[in-house]
C-alpha cells in the first residue's frame, strides 16, 4: 500500500524562478519607480530628491537597494507560500478536536469511522493517521504474525507516513532563514559604502555637503531596508517553525494513541 502524501509548496524549480523574478522586479522598481525623474530636482535623478520625496531618497541608497528590494520581495512571496501550504497541511477544522475524535473512535473500536474522519479532515495529520489505521485493520486480522511483529509493522507504517509529510511542511523554510541572515549583511555593505562616501566628502578640508548628504542617505536607506527584511523573515520563520512543531506533536500523539490502542486490544 502506498501512503497518501499532502502536496503543496513551490518546487525547487519554481522557487528558483521566483527568486530570479524577484531580482528582476527589484531592479525595475529601483530604475523606473524610485529613479523616476519626477522624484528629483529638475527631473534629473543625478541631482537631489525633491523635498519630502521618499522614493527619490530610497533611490539615492545606491545599487545595493534593488538587491534589498528583491530580498524583501522574496520574503513576502515565500511567506505567502508557507501560509498557503501549512493551511493545506493543517486540513479542515481544529487539529486538537480531530485528535480527540480519533481517540474516541479507537476507544469504541470503530476504525471505519476514524478513517472516514481522516477523509473529511484531510491534511498531513489525517494522512498519517489514515495510514496507521489502514495498517491497523490489515494486521489485526493477520494470524501469521504475533503481537510484537504486528506492533513493529504498525509503528513502521506510522513512521513512514510521518516521514512523507514532514518535508512538505518544512519545505522552503531555508529560503526565509537565509534571507533573515543575508538581508542585514547586504544592508551593512550598503551602509559601509555610504559611510565611505561621507568620509570622502569631508576629506578635502571643506566638506562637500551634497556628497556628504548622499553618503549618509545611502547608509541609512540600506540599513533600514536590510533590517526590515531581516526582521520580517525572522518573525515568519519562527512562526512557521512553531506551527510545524505543533503539527509534528499532533502526529506523534495520534501515532502513540493508535499503537497503544492496538497493544491493549490485540492478544
N, C-alpha and C positions, 0 to 999 in steps of 0.2 A: 504494500500500500504506500503510495506517495503522499507525503504530508502536504497539506494546503499551506500556501505562503501568502502573506499580505504583500501586495506590490505597492510601489509608490516611491516618490522622490526622484530627483534627477539622476540619470545615468552618468557615468564618468564623461562620456562624450558631450552630453547636454550641459553638464556642469562646466566643462572646459569652454564650450561655445559661449555660455552665459558670461564667463569671466572675460573672454575676448571682446564680446559685445559691450560689456560694461566699460572696458578700457577705451573703446572707440567712442562711446557716448560721452565719457569723461573728457576726451579731447575736444569733441564737437561742442560740448557745453562750455568748455573753457574758451574756445576760439570765438564762437558765434553768439553766446549769451553773456558770459562775463566780459568778453572782449568786444562786445558791440560798440561801435564808435559813439553811439548816443549816450554811453555811460561816462564819456570823458570830455574834458575841456577842448573846445574847437573840433569836436568829433574826431579826435586823434588819440588812439589808445596808447600811444607812446608818451602822452602827456599825463597830467594828474587826473584822477577821477573827479567827476562833479561832486560838489559838497553834499555829503549825505548819501551818495550813491553807493550802496553796499556791493552791488555786482562789480562795479569798477574797482572797488577796494580789493575784492577777492581776486580779480584778475591780476592785480599787482603782486599777488603771492608768488608768481613765477611759475616755471614749468613743472614744479612738484605738485601744483594744485590739481591738474587733471588726473594725476595718479591717485591722489587722495579722494577726489570726487568719485573715481572708479571704485575705489575700495569701499567707500560708504554705500555706493550703489550695489556692490556685490553683497554687502552685509544685509541690505534691505531685501534683495532678491532671495537669498538663502534663508533669511528669517521667515519670509512668507512661505517658502518651500517646506521648511521644517514644521511650521504651524499646520499646513495642509496635510502633510504626511503623518504627523503624530495624531492629528484629529482622525484620520482614516485608520491608523493603527489602534486608536482607543476604541473604535467601534461605536455602536449606538448605546445610549444610556450610561448610567453610572457604573464604573468598574467594580466598586465595592458591593453594590447591590447584585451585580452579576455573580460575583464570587459567593455571596450568601445564598443565592438561588441554587447554584450548582451544589453547594454543600447540602442544602435541603433535599434536592433530588437524590443525591447519593445516599443520604440517611434513609430515604424511602426506597432505595434500590431501584430507582426509576431512571436508568441510563438513557432511555429513549427520549424522555422529556428534557434531560440535561443536554443531549446532543441537539435537540430542536431549539433549545435556548441559545446554544452556541451559534446556530444558523441565523437566529434573529439578531444576536448581538454583533456578530462578525468581528472584525478587528484581530489584532495579534494575539491577545489573551484568549479569545474564543477559539482561534485556530489551534493553539497549544492544548487547550482543554479538550477540544474535539478529537484531536489526535490521540490524546490519552484515553478518552472514553471509548473510542473505537477499538483501541488495543485492549482496553479493559474487557469489553464484550468478547473480543476474539479469544483471549487467553482464558477467560472464565470457564468456557465450555471445553477447553482442551485437556483431555485426560492423559496425554502423553508426557506431560511435564509436572514436576512437583511445584509446591508453592513458591519456593525460593527462585526457581527458574522463571516462573511467571512474573514475580516481582521485578526481577532483573530486566526482563523484556519490557515491562511497563515503564520502569524508570528510564531505560534507554530510549524508548519512544518519546517520552516527555522531554528528555534532554535534547534529542534531535530536533523536535518541533520548536523548542525554545531557541536552539542554535540557528534555526532558519529565520526566526523573526527578529532577533536582536540586531543583526547587521542593518536591516532596513530602518530600524528605529534610530540608530546612531549614525546612519549614513550622512555624509556631507557636514557633520559637525566639525570635522577637521578644518573645513574652509572658514568657519566662524572663529575657531581658535587661532588659526593662522592670521586672519585679518586683525584680531584683537592684539596680536603681538606686533605685526609689522606696521599697523596704522600709526602708532606712536613713534616708531623708529623712523619711518619715512617722513612724518611730520617734523621730527627732530632734525633730519637732514635739511629740510627747508628752513627750519629755524636757524640753524648754524650758518647756512648760506646767506640768509637775510642779515644776520649779525655781522658777518664778514663785510657785506656791503656797507653796513652802518659804520663800522670802524674805518673802512676805507674812505668814507666821506669825511671823517674827522682827521684824517692823517695829514692833510696838506696845510695845516695851520688854521686857515679859515674854513670852518665846516661848510660843506655843500648841503644846505638844508633840504633841498629836494631829494637828493640821493640818500640823505640820512633818513628822511621820512619813508622813502620807498623801501629801504632796508629793514626798518622797524616794522613796516606794514607786512612785508614778506614774511618776516619771522613770526609775527603774531598770527597771521592768517593760517600758515602751515601748522602752527602749534594747535590752533583751535580745531581745524579740520581733523588732524591726527587724533587728538584727544576725544573728539566727538565720536569718530568711528570706533576707536578702541573701547570706549565706554559702552556703546550700544552692543558691540559684539560680545563683550564680557557678560553683560546682563543677559543677553539672549542665550549664550552658551550655557550659563548656569541654570537658566530657566528650563531649557530643553533637557539638560542633564538630569535635573530633578524630576521632570516628567517621566523620563526613561527609567530612572531608578524606581519610581513608584510602580510603573508598569511591570518592570522586572520582578519586583517584590510580589506583585499580584500573581504573576506567573508561577513563582516559586511556591506561594501559598496554595494556589489551586492544585499544583502538581503534588504537593505534600498531602493535601486532602484526598486526592484520588488514590495515591499509594496507600495511605493509612486506611482508607475505607476498604480497599481491596484486601489488605493484610488482615483486617478484622473480620471480613465476611468469608474469605477463602479458607478452606480447611486444608 
